C-alpha cells in the first residue's frame, strides 16, 4: 500500500526464483509474502533448498519451530508464509540448482522468471546461478552474511558487472600452511584441520574410495592412475595396499574385533610412533647443527602411552573402531560396556619404539613433493597390486564415508573430536569441545539475526526498484552494500553497482575490439545445420582468425568438437618402400611413441629375418589406429555440429548419466560453444560465447 497501486499490481505478477531457504531465505520469504508478491494470476515464487531443518537452525531461521526439525526447509518455509498470506502462489522444491538439474531448471523455467534471488552459503552455487542469469539475461539479487559483516549486490543485464566477474573463490578459505598442520601445530584449529584433511580423509573417504575403484575394476583404476599427479598417485597406491594388508592381517575378513585392532594400530602410529620419530629426528638435527629446533611456535610433542591410558584414548578407540566398522560393513558396537569388553578380550599391547631410520620431514615450507625415491616405491607398489588385479573377488567390499556433520549417530564428529584432542594433547594445545570441532570441520558460518534482517531489508528495497522497472533508467538507481555492524556507522557503505567489465578481443577495428560477459555471438541455422568444417570456415572468415579449438563453453577438460591438432593428423602417413623400409611422419611418434623402436628395428633387420614379422605387426597396428583416427575426425569434421557434440560429450556408458544428458539435449535446440583462436601473427584472440541454434 505504501508503494502505491501500480507497484502492487506489478508485484502480484512477479515470478521469483529464491535459491536457498536458510537464514537469508527465511527472511526473504517473509518479505515476499508480506509485500504481496506473486498473488496475481501470472505471479509465482519458486523456492528450492536441499537441506533439512536442524535444531541449530531454530535460533536464527525464524520460520521454523521444533516440530519442523527433520523436514525440508523449503517445504516448511513455504507452508508458514502461505498461512500468513493465502493468496501467495508458491512452489517449494528440494532440488539442487546446478549442472545436474538442468532437465528441470530448463530454458522454459529460466525464461519465465522476473528475477533470480540468491540466499546461498557457498561460492560454487552462486557462480552457477550467476552464469544462468547471464545466459538468460535475468536480474540477480545476491547477498551474504558472516557474523556482524554483510553485503549485497544487484546484477542487472547489460548494465552491471556480474558476480563471476569478481573471480571470487572459496578454494583458499581457511588455508593453513601444510607444514604447520603436519608437524608444528600450535592452535586448536590446526589440530581440527589435520584431523579432517589427513586422518578422516585418508582412512574413511579417499582411502576406501580408491580401494573400491581398484577392487571393482583394476585395469580402469590403473588407467585413471596415470591422470593423477605424482603425489596423489603415491597416496592412492599406499592406501590401497594398506587396505589389502588389513585384510591379510585379519585373515581375509574384517569383523568388529579386527576394526578395534586397526583403530588401535592407527592410534599408536599417529599419536605415538610418528611423534617419537619426529622428536628423535629433531634431536638429531639439533646435535648436528648445534641450533635449537623447538623454538617459536614449534612445540616439542609428547607421545601417548597405552600402558598409562587416559580416558581420551578409549574415546578415540571407540569412535575410530566404529567408523572402520562402517567402512567394512561390520556391525557397530554402540554399547560402551560391550565395547570395553571387546577391548579387554583383545589384550591390546603397545610395541616398544625404536628409531626407524626413516626420514622425517622437518621442513618449514609447504612443498609437498615426494622425495626422489618415491617413484621407485610407487613402481614397486604397482607391481604388488598387479598381483591382486587378476582376481579381486576375494577382496572385501568397503564403503567410503561421505563426511556428514549433522548425523550424530555416524561417529564422524565423534572421531574428529577424539582425533583433534589426541593431537592437541600431543602438542599441549587446549582441547576443543565437540561443538567447536563441528563448526570448524563442518565449515558452519556464524549468523546473527540482526545482520540477516538488515541485509535482507536492503535487498528488499532493491527488489522493489526492479518491480517498478527502474533498471530501464540505469544502474545508478540501484545500490550495493558492504557493512560491518561491529565497526559502527563508519562501516555502513553503499555504492552504485560497477558497470560491465570490458574484455579485450585482441582484434583491431572494424572487428569488435572488446565485449562484456553479457555479450555473445548468435548463430541460427534451423533449416540447414552447419557442418563443423563450415562453422570453422565461418568463424575464420568473419573474424579474420585461425581456429584452434571449438568446445562446449565452460568445459575445462581436453575435449573438443574441433581441434586443429587433430586436423594435422590427416597429413600423417605410414608407408613402406620396395625394400620394406618404413617411413613414418614425425607426428605419429608423438601419439604412438611405442612405434619408434619397431621402425628402427625394421630398418636394421635384413629382409630374410624372421623377427621382422613381429615389428611389422606393431607398425600395422599403429597404421590401423591412425586410419581410424582420421576416419573419426572426418566424420565429425564433415558432419553436423550437433552430431560432433554428441560424439564428444554424450556419456558412452548407458545409465543415469546418459539418460540425463539425453533429456537435457532433447530439451534444447542450441549449443553454447567456446572458441580458441589466434591471428596470423599467433596472437591469442578472445571471442564471446557462441550460441549455435540448429
N, C-alpha and C positions, 0 to 999 in steps of 0.2 A: 504494500500500500504506500509506503514511503517513497518508493521509486516511481510510482505512477502506473496507470492502467496499461500504457504501452509496454512498459517493462514486464508487467505480469503476464500480458498476452504473449510476449516473446518467450518469457521464461517457461511458460506452460508447455511449449513445444520444443524445448531443448532436448537434444539426445546426447547424454553424458556417459562416458566410459570411465568409471572410477576403478583404478587398478590398486588394490590393497584395501584392507578393512581393519587395520590395526589402530594405533593411537591416532594417527592423522586421518585415516579413513573414517573412523567413527565420528570425528568432529566434522568432516566434510559431509557425511551422510546427514547428520543433524542439520547442518546449514542448508543443504539442498532441499530437504523435506520442509523445513520451516519457511524457506523462500518461495515455496510453491513451484519448484522446478519439476518438469515432466508430469504435470497434472492435466495437460491437454491431450487431444486425440492423437497427435503426432509425437508427443514427448515420451521419453523413456530414459531411465537410469539403469545401466548395467554395471554391477559391482562384482568383482571377482577377487577371491583370495583362497589359496590352498590350505592355509593354516587352520588349526582348531584352537578353540579358546582354552587357555590355561589359567590356573589360579592366579599366577603372577600378573596376568593381563588386567585383572579386575581393578587394580589401583589407578589405572590411567586410561583404560579403554571403557568409557563410562556407559556405553550401550549394553554392556554385558553384566550379568549377575551370576551368583553361584550356580543356579540351575543350568546356566548356559555352558558351563565347563565341559569340554569334550566335544562340543558341537561346532559346526563350521562357522567361522567369523562372519562371512558374507551373508549366510542364510539368516543367522540370528540378528545381525545388524539391520538387514532389510525388514525383518519382522517387526522390530522395535519402531523404526521410523514410519512403517506402514500403519501402525496403530496411532501414531501421532497425527499423520495426515493420510487418511484412507484414499485420497484422490491420487496419490503418487503412483505412477506406473513404474515399478522397479522389478528387475530380474537379478537374482543372486546366483552366481556361479562359483564353482570350486576348481576352475581351470587355471593352469599356469599360462601366462602370456609369454610366448617365445617361439623359437623356430619349430618346436614340436607340437604347436597347436594352431597352425595356420589353416588347417582344414576346417576349424570352427571360426576362428577370427580371420575371416577371408575378406576378399575385396568388397563384397556387399556390406559386410559388417562395418568396415572402416569408412567406406564412402558415405554411409548414412549418419555418421557421427557429427555432432556440432563441435565437440571438444573432447580431448583425452585428458584425464586428470590423474596424475600420479600420486600415490600415497605409499611409496615403496621405501625399503630399507637397504637396497644394495645397488651398486653401480651398474652391474650387468643388465638387470631388468630395466633400469632407467634408459640405458643406451638402446635397448631393443625398442621400447615404446617410442623413444625419440626418433629412431630410424623409420618406424612405421608412420608417425605423424609427418615426417619429412617426405616420405614417398607419396602419401595421400594428401599432402598439403593441408593438414589439420592443425589448429592451435593446440598447444600443450601447456598445462599448468603443472609446474614442478616445485617441490618443496622438500625440506628435510630438517630434522632436529638432532641435536646432540647435547644433552644436558640443558644448560642455560643458553646454548647457541642455536640459532635457527637461520634459515634463509629461504627465499622463494624466487622463482624465475618464471617469466612469461615468454613463451616461444610462439611467435606469430609467423605464418607462412610468408616468405619472401621479404619480411620486414625486420626480422631479428636473427641473430646467430642461434644455432641450435645447441642442445645440451652436449651433443657429441663434438661440437666444435671446440669445447673446452678441454677435450682429451683427458677427462677425469678418469682415474682408475683407483680401485681399492687393492691392487696387487701388492703394494708396498706398505699397506696399513699394518701397524703394529710390528714392523720388521725389527728384529734384534740380531746383532752380529752373531753368526753361527759359532764362532769360537767361544763367545760368552755362553751360549746355550749348551755347547758340547762339554766344555771343560772348566769354565770360570764363572758360573752364575753367582750373583750377589743380591738379587731381588726375587721376591716370591713369583713374580710374573715370568722370570726366566725359567723357573722350575716347571711352571704350568705349561709354558710353550713347548719345552723339551718333552714333557710327558705326552703332550698331544702330537707334536710333529715327529718325534722319534719313536717313543715306546708304543703308543696306541696305533699309529700309522703302520709301523713295521710289523708288529705282532698280529694285529687284528684287521687291518684294512689292506694295505699294499701287499703284504706277505701272502695272506690267503688268496687274494685276487690273482696274483701272478702264478701261484701254485695251481690254482684251478684252471687257468688258461693252459698251463703245461699239461696237467693231468688229462684234460678233455681233448686236446689236440696238440701234441708235442711239436709236430712239424710246423704248424701255423705259429706256434709260440716262437720257435727259432727264427722264423721269417720276421715276426714282429720285433724280435730282439735286435735285429740289425737296424731298425729305425730309431732305437733308443740311443741317447748319448752314453758315453763310456761309464759315467758314474751310475746312471740308472741301470745299465746292463749289469754291472757288478753287483749292485744292490739286489736286483731281481734274481740273479743266479744264486747268490748267497742265501736268500730267503727260501727259494725252492729246495735247495739242498738241505737247509735246516729243517724244513717241514718233512722231508723224506727221512732224514735222520731220526726225527722224533718218533716216527712210526716204527723204524727198525729197533730203536731203544725200547719201545713199548711192546715189542713182539708182534708187530703187524697191525694191531688195532688199538686205538686210543680210547680208553674209558675215563671215568672221572678220576680214579686214582692216578692214572697217567697224567691227567691235567694238573693235578696237585704237584706231582713231581716236576713237570715242565715249569709251573709257576715258581716253584722253589728254586730251580736251577736259574731261572731268569733273575730272580731276586738276588741270588748270590753273585751272578755275573754283573748285573747292572749297579748294585749298591755295595758290593764288597770287592770282588776281584778287580773290576775296572778302576775302582777308587784306589786300591792298593797299588795297581800298576802305574796309575797317574802319579801318585805320591813318590813312588820309587824312581820313576823317570825324572821327576823334578829334582829329587835329591841328587841323582847322578849328574844332572846338569849343573847344579849348584857346586858340586865338587870339582867338576871340570872347568867351569868358568870363574869360580870364585865370587860370583854375584848371587845375591839373594833372589830367589824366584818368587816366593809368596809375598808379594808387595802390592800396595794399592788395593784395588778391588778384587784381586786374586786371593781367594781364601783356601787355606790348606784343608782338604776334605778329610773326613773320618769314615771308616767302613762300618757297616752294620755287623752285628755278631749274633749268630743264631744260638750260640752257647749261653748268651745272656740276653734272651729275647725281650723286646719291649712290645707293648700291645700293637704298635703300628705295623710290625712285621706280620702279625696274624691278619690284620686288616688287608694288607697288600696281598697276602696269600689267598685269602677268601675271595676277594673280587677278581683277582687275576685267574685263579683256577676256574671260577665260574664263567669268565669270559672265554677262556680256552675251551671249556665245555660247550659253549655256544658255537664256537668256530668248528669244533669237531663233531657237533651234533650229538654230544653225550648229554645225559640227564644232569641238570644242575642240582646243586645241594644248597638250598637256602637256609635250612635249619642250622643255626650256629653250633649247637651241641653235637649234631650229627657230623658237621664238618670237622669239629675238633677231634671227634673220634677217628675220622679218616686220617687226619694228620698224625695222631698218636700211633695209629696202627702202622703207618708207613715208616716210622722211626727215621725221619729225615736227619741227615748229618752234614755238617759243613766241612768241606775239604780243607786241608792245610794249604795255605797260599805259599807259593814260591815264585820268585821273579821269572817271568816267562821268556824274556829276551825279545819279545815283540816290540816293535817301535810304537811308541805312544805319541800322538800328535800334540805337541806343546806350543804350536804356533799361535800367534795372536791375530792373524789375518783371517779373512773369510774364504780363503782359497780351499775349495773342497775337492780339488782334483786328486785323483788316485795316484799313488806312487808308481814308479816305473815297473814294479813287479806285479802290479795289479793285472796288466794284460796277460801275463803268463798264468796267473792264478785263475783268471776268467776262462782262459782256454782249457785249463785243467778241469774246472767246474763243468764246462760244456761237455767235455769228454765223459765225465762221470754221469751227467744227466742223459747223454745219448744212450747209455746202457739201459736206462729205465724207459726210454722213448719207445722201444719196440713193443712193450706191453705195460700200460699204466693201469690195467684193470684191477690190479691188487692194491693200488694206492687208495687211501681212504678219502672220500669227498670232504671238502672244507667249505665253510660258509663265511665269506667276508662280512665284516661288521661295518655297516654304514653308520657313522657317528650320529647319535641322536641324543641331544641334551635333555629332552623333556620326558623321557621314559625312565622313571625311577626304578624300574624292575630289570633293566637290561645291563646293569653293572658298569655302564660306560663312565658316568660321572664318579661312581664309587672307585673305579680303577684309577681314573685320573687324579682324584683327591689323594688316594693312598700313594700313588707313584710320585706325585708332586711333593708330598710331605716326607716321603722317604728321601728324596733328593735334597729337600730343604734341610733335613736332619744331617745328611752327609756334609753339607756346607755351612751348617749352623746359621740357617736363614729362618726367619719367622714362618711358622706353619700357616697354611692357608685353609680357612674354613670351606666347607663343601660349596656353599653358595657363591663364594668368590671364585672358586675353580670353575663353576658352571658358567658364570658371567664372562670370564676371560676366555675359556676354551670354546664356549658357545657363541662368542662374538655378540653378546647381548648388548645392545646400545641403550644406555640410560635415557629415560624420557621423563620430562617434567610436564605435568598437566598445564602449568602456566605458559610454558614455551609453546606447547602444542596449540593451545587455544588462541594464542596471539598470532602465530604464523598462519593458522587456518583462517582467522578473521581477515588478515591481509589478502590472502589468496581469494577469499570470497568476494572481496571488493574488486579484484582484477577480473574475476568471472563475471561480475555484474557489468563491467565495462564491455566484455565480449558480447554479452546478451544485448546490450544497447548498440552494438555494431561500431564501437569507437575505433576498432582496428583499421577501418577504412580511412580514418583521419591521421594515421601514422602511429609509429611505435612510441612516440613521446607522450602519448596519453596514458601509457602504462608504466608501472614501476616494479623493479626488482628490489630485494632487500637482503642485507646481512646484519644480523642482530646478535648481541650478547647481553642478556639481561643482567649477568653478574657484574658487568663493567659500567652499568649506569646508562643514562641517556646519551652519553657521548659515543656509544657504540650502537646506536639505532640509526642505521644508514639505509637510505632508499635512493635509487638511481634509475635512470631510464635504461631499458634493455639495449645491449650492444647491437649494432647493425650486422647484417650477414657478413661473414668472413670471406673476403675475395681470395680465390685460389688461382694462381697463375697457370696458364696452359703451357707456356713456353713457346707459343706460336706468335707470329707477327701479323699485324693488321694487313689485309682485311679479315683474316681469320680471327675468331674470338680470342682475345688476349687473356681474359680471366672469366671466371664464373663463380657461383656460390654453391653450397651444398644443396640448395633448393632447386637448382637447375638440372636439367637432364636433356639428352638427345632422344627425341621421339621418332621412331621409325615404324611405319604401319604398312604391312603387306598382307592384308587379309585375303585378297583374291589370288595372288601368285606369290607364294612364300619364296624368300631368297635362299639360295644355297650359301654355305659358309664361304665358298670361293667368291660369290657375288657380294656378300657382306664385307669381306676383306677388301675387295676392289672398291666398293662404295666409300668405305672409311678412308682408304688411302687417297682416293681421288678428291674427296670432299675436303679433307683437312691437310693434304699435302704431306702425309706421313708414311712411314713403313710400319705395318702392324707386326708386333712380336707375338702377342697372345690375345685371345678373346676367351673370357672365362665368366663364370657366374659372379655377379657383382657381390663383393664382400667375402668371397671364398678365399681362404688363406692357404689351402692345400695346393700342391703342384698338379692341378688338373686343369684342362682347358679344352674348349670346343675346337680351338685352332692354336697351333704352336708352330712358329716359323722354323724352329729346330727340327720338328717332325717333317716339315716340307722338304728340308735339305736331304732327308734320308732317301728321297726319290732318286737322287743322283748317286747314291751309294751302290756299288756293284761288287760282286764276287765272281771271278771268271777264271778259266783255265786256258793256257796256250797249248800248242800242239804237243809240247813235251810234257804236259801235265803240271806245269808250274802254275801256282795260284797267284792271281793279282787281286788284291783287296783294297778298297778305298779306305783312307785313313780313318774316316768317321766310324767305320764298322768296329774298329778296335775300342772306341770309347764306350760303346754299348755292349759289345761282346768281347771283353779282353781275353777270354779263355781261348779265342781262336788264334792268337798270335803265335803260340808255340806250335800249333798244328801247321800253320802256314810255313813257319821256319823249317820244320821237320820235312815237309813235302818238298821244300827247296833243296834239302841236303840229301835225302834218301834217293838212291838210284831207282829208275822205273821198275826194275825187277824185284825190288824189296817187298816182302810180304807185309811189312809194317805200314806201308803206305795206306792200305785199306782202312786202318784204324783212324789215322789222322784225316783221311779224306771224308770219312763218315762224320767226324766232328765238324769239318768245314761245311758239309752238305746240310747238317742240322741248322747251322747258323744261317746258311743261304736260304733255307726254307723259312726260318724265323724272320729274316729280312723281307722276303717277299710277302709274308703275312702282314708285317708291319706296314709295308707300302700299300697293300690292299685295304687294310683297315683305315689308314689315313685318307685314301682316295674316296672311300665310301662316305666318310664324314665330310670331307672337303667338298665333294660334289653333291652331297645330299643336303636336304633342307636343314636350316639352323635348328629347328626343334628336334629333328632326328639326331643330330650331333649331340644336342643337350641330353637327350635320353640315353644315348650310348655312353656318355661320360659320367653322368650324375645319378642315373637310376640305380638303386642298390641291386646287386647281382643275385643275392640270396632271397628266395621267397620268404614271406613272413610279414611281421608288423611294419618294419621299416619300408619295405617295398609297397605295401598297401597304403601306408601314409603318404609316401611320395606320389603314388598314382592319384590319390584323392586330391592332393594339393594341385598337381599338374592338370588334372581334369577340370578343376575349377577356374583355371586361368587361361587367357588367350594371349599371354605375353611372357617374355623373359626379361629379366634385368641383367644386363651384361656389363662387365668391366673390360676396358681396352688398354693394353700395354703397348705403347708405340714410341717411335723415335723419328727424328728428321734425317735427311741425307747426311747431315754432319754428325749423326749419332747422338744428338741431344735428346734427352728424355722428354716426352710430351705427356701432359696430364689432361685427359678428357673427362667430361662428366659421365655419370651413369647413362647407359643406353637402355631405353625401354623399347624392346623389339616386339611389336604386336603382329601376330600371324593368324 
